[in-house]
Protein backbone atom coordinates (compact mmCIF):
# COMPACT_ATOMS: atom_id res chain seq x y z
CA UNK A 1 0.00 0.00 0.00
CA UNK A 2 1.91 3.00 -1.22
CA UNK A 3 -0.61 5.56 -2.41
CA UNK A 4 -1.99 8.50 -0.46
CA UNK A 5 -5.44 7.31 -1.47
CA UNK A 6 -4.84 3.92 0.10
CA UNK A 7 -3.60 5.62 3.26
CA UNK A 8 -6.80 7.70 3.49
CA UNK A 9 -8.91 4.57 3.00
CA UNK A 10 -6.94 2.75 5.71
CA UNK A 11 -7.32 5.64 8.15
CA UNK A 12 -11.08 5.72 7.68
CA UNK A 13 -11.39 1.97 8.11
CA UNK A 14 -9.19 2.03 11.23
CA UNK A 15 -11.32 4.75 12.80
CA UNK A 16 -14.69 3.22 11.94
CA UNK A 17 -14.13 -0.55 12.18
CA UNK A 18 -11.00 -0.89 14.36
CA UNK A 19 -9.61 -3.87 12.43
CA UNK A 20 -6.95 -6.19 13.80
CA UNK A 21 -5.55 -6.58 10.27
CA UNK A 22 -5.91 -4.51 7.15
CA UNK A 23 -4.26 -4.82 3.76
CA UNK A 24 -5.08 -2.55 0.84
CA UNK A 25 -3.65 -3.28 -2.60
CA UNK A 26 -3.86 -0.70 -5.36
CA UNK A 27 -4.75 -2.78 -8.43
CA UNK A 28 -5.24 0.21 -10.73
CA UNK A 29 -2.36 -0.70 -13.04
CA UNK A 30 -4.09 -3.93 -14.02
CA UNK A 31 -7.16 -1.92 -15.05
CA UNK A 32 -5.38 0.50 -17.40
CA UNK A 33 -7.65 1.48 -20.24
CA UNK A 34 -10.81 0.69 -18.26
CA UNK A 35 -13.36 3.51 -18.30
CA UNK A 36 -12.99 4.15 -14.57
CA UNK A 37 -9.21 3.86 -14.42
CA UNK A 38 -7.32 7.00 -13.52
CA UNK A 39 -4.07 7.85 -15.22
CA UNK A 40 -2.54 8.55 -11.83
CA UNK A 41 -3.69 5.21 -10.42
CA UNK A 42 -5.64 4.72 -7.24
CA UNK A 43 -9.07 3.89 -8.59
CA UNK A 44 -9.17 0.11 -8.16
CA UNK A 45 -8.41 -1.45 -4.78
CA UNK A 46 -8.47 -4.87 -3.16
CA UNK A 47 -9.12 -4.87 0.58
CA UNK A 48 -8.50 -7.66 3.07
CA UNK A 49 -9.79 -6.65 6.48
CA UNK A 50 -10.17 -8.55 9.75
CA UNK A 51 -12.32 -7.02 12.46
CA UNK A 52 -14.30 -8.22 15.47
CA UNK A 53 -17.22 -5.99 14.49
CA UNK A 54 -17.99 -8.39 11.62
CA UNK A 55 -19.03 -11.12 14.09
CA UNK A 56 -22.59 -12.24 13.50
CA UNK A 57 -22.80 -10.33 10.21
CA UNK A 58 -23.25 -11.91 6.80
CA UNK A 59 -21.13 -11.02 3.78
CA UNK A 60 -23.47 -8.29 2.52
CA UNK A 61 -23.68 -6.65 5.96
CA UNK A 62 -19.89 -6.68 6.27
CA UNK A 63 -19.46 -5.10 2.85
CA UNK A 64 -22.01 -2.41 3.75
CA UNK A 65 -20.03 -1.63 6.89
CA UNK A 66 -16.89 -1.17 4.81
CA UNK A 67 -18.70 0.91 2.17
CA UNK A 68 -20.23 3.12 4.86
CA UNK A 69 -16.79 3.72 6.39
CA UNK A 70 -15.27 4.86 3.08
CA UNK A 71 -18.32 6.27 1.28
CA UNK A 72 -16.77 9.74 0.89
CA UNK A 73 -13.83 8.19 -0.97
CA UNK A 74 -16.00 6.76 -3.76
CA UNK A 75 -15.78 8.90 -6.86
CA UNK A 76 -12.70 10.98 -6.05
CA UNK A 77 -10.57 8.06 -4.80
CA UNK A 78 -12.29 4.72 -5.32
CA UNK A 79 -13.78 3.47 -8.57
CA UNK A 80 -13.83 -0.22 -7.63
CA UNK A 81 -13.30 -2.00 -4.32
CA UNK A 82 -12.92 -5.75 -3.92
CA UNK A 83 -13.48 -6.80 -0.30
CA UNK A 84 -12.53 -9.77 1.84
CA UNK A 85 -13.99 -9.14 5.30
CA UNK A 86 -13.47 -11.68 8.10
CA UNK A 87 -13.58 -11.94 11.86
CA UNK A 88 -10.41 -12.86 13.78
CA UNK A 89 -11.89 -16.31 14.39
CA UNK A 90 -12.32 -16.90 10.65
CA UNK A 91 -8.69 -16.22 9.83
Secondary structure, 3 states (H helix, E strand, C coil): CCCHHHHHHHHHHHHHHCCCEEEEEECHHHHCCCCCCCCCCCCEEEEEEECHHHCCCCHHHHHHHHHHHHHHHECCCECEEEEEEECHHHC
